[in-house]
Amino acid sequence: HTNFFIHTEPRHKVDEITQTPLANIYEVRIGTDLMYVDARGQFAFIEGQLIDLKGNRNLTQARIDDLQKIDFAKDLPLEFAIKQVSGNGKRVLAVFEDPNCTYCRKLRVDLMKVKDLTLYTFAYPILAPDSEVKSRKAWCAKDRGAAWNALMVSNRVPDNDGSCANPVEKIRELGRRLNVTGTPTMFFTNGRRVPGA
């Protein structure tokens, strides 16, 4: 096993290589960190992730990303979203946000700066009891997009009773069906999901 070539940053030195009970799988120790590498040094298991060392790709994450993809056009009922368009709107993005989500607020500030964006916001009230009230009030506002932005950026709750017909419960069901477990969660038109800000 002396002909291993491990792709590590220069500051990392391989301290030890040990045969495991599995054929052609070796334990590589760098300080107190362990990884398991095939005999040719092409693939490694690092913190439970399968890594292609030569291609520098996390194969586990790539597979998870594929499994979590959606069909943007079929899986997202865009009529339930607050739609905002800046510029020509050629970039299209959907985001699930909770009005009480700190990271959503930070993301919203950044999204408001993106030029040529069509943004579909699904008000997804999962964090606090008043998240649903705020979501309903934003939907019932005369200008939903402006109301949502003010709510997220300045914590200004729209001045209405939130009793108009709204899709908040349907969005909650949609989020469960799409396995949206946290906010923010973004979806690109290619179906790729990006959880977190």
PyMOL commands that set and color helices and strands:
alter all, ss='L'
color gray80, all
select helices_A, chain A and resi 59-67+72-75+78-80+102-111+129-140+144-154+168-177
alter helices_A, ss='H'
color red, helices_A
select strands_A, chain A and resi 16-19+25-30+33-38+43-46+49-52+57-58+82-85+91-97+117-123+185-188+193-195
alter strands_A, ss='S'
color yellow, strands_A
deselect
rebuild
show_as cartoon
